[in-house]
Amino acid sequence: QVQLVESGGGLVQPGGSLRLSCAVSGSIFSIYVMGWYRQAPGKQREVVATVDSGGSTNYVGSVKGPITISRDIAKHTFYLQMNSLKPEGTSVYYCTTIRPGQRMWGQGTQVAVST
């Protein structure tokens, strides 16, 4: 059974950085998309960034501040590096994987951007 475990969230001041990690337990065979979503209070969950099996990345234009999605196949882990964070970035961040017939979600990690 594949499970996703996120880590790296927390409280950060505006302008600060965080790196979120998503460890994939079990086989990563046939996963064709890894991604990050976020959900702010009272809002719908929205995609932040994705990376496919070929390494191509996609970022959503509404996300504020420079971000980078990356993956380490050998470690079964993918990451979301967020720099120059702004208060609008406060959300619960979820990692997700998609393979044929299956979509998995992590439990979410809280990111709070505040003074």
Solvent accessible surface area in square Angstrom, and as a share of the most:
residue,aa,sasa,rsa
1,Q,177,0.78
2,V,13,0.07
3,Q,110,0.49
4,L,10,0.05
5,V,84,0.48
6,E,8,0.04
7,S,62,0.40
8,G,38,0.36
9,G,29,0.28
10,G,30,0.29
11,L,130,0.65
12,V,20,0.12
13,Q,125,0.55
14,P,54,0.34
15,G,54,0.52
16,G,21,0.20
17,S,57,0.37
18,L,32,0.16
19,R,133,0.48
20,L,0,0.00
21,S,22,0.15
22,C,0,0.00
23,A,46,0.36
24,V,6,0.03
25,S,51,0.33
26,G,44,0.42
27,S,62,0.40
28,I,32,0.16
29,F,166,0.69
30,S,50,0.32
31,I,13,0.07
32,Y,99,0.38
33,V,32,0.18
34,M,11,0.05
35,G,0,0.00
36,W,0,0.00
37,Y,43,0.16
38,R,20,0.07
39,Q,62,0.27
40,A,24,0.18
41,P,116,0.73
42,G,92,0.88
43,K,138,0.59
44,Q,161,0.71
45,R,85,0.31
46,E,63,0.28
47,V,45,0.26
48,V,0,0.00
49,A,0,0.00
50,T,28,0.16
51,V,6,0.03
52,D,53,0.27
53,S,71,0.46
54,G,70,0.67
55,G,33,0.32
56,S,72,0.46
57,T,64,0.37
58,N,90,0.46
59,Y,87,0.33
60,V,40,0.23
61,G,79,0.76
62,S,59,0.38
63,V,18,0.11
64,K,98,0.42
65,G,27,0.26
66,P,78,0.49
67,I,25,0.13
68,T,71,0.41
69,I,5,0.03
70,S,50,0.32
71,R,75,0.27
72,D,45,0.23
73,I,82,0.42
74,A,98,0.76
75,K,138,0.59
76,H,65,0.29
77,T,17,0.10
78,F,0,0.00
79,Y,26,0.10
80,L,0,0.00
81,Q,54,0.24
82,M,2,0.01
83,N,54,0.28
84,S,54,0.35
85,L,5,0.02
86,K,93,0.39
87,P,73,0.46
88,E,98,0.44
89,G,4,0.04
90,T,41,0.24
91,S,1,0.00
92,V,42,0.24
93,Y,2,0.01
94,Y,35,0.13
95,C,0,0.00
96,T,2,0.01
97,T,2,0.01
98,I,39,0.20
99,R,30,0.11
100,P,95,0.60
101,G,91,0.88
102,Q,64,0.28
103,R,100,0.36
104,M,36,0.16
105,W,92,0.32
106,G,8,0.08
107,Q,116,0.51
108,G,14,0.14
109,T,17,0.10
110,Q,91,0.41
111,V,0,0.00
112,A,27,0.21
113,V,5,0.03
114,S,53,0.35
115,T,145,0.84
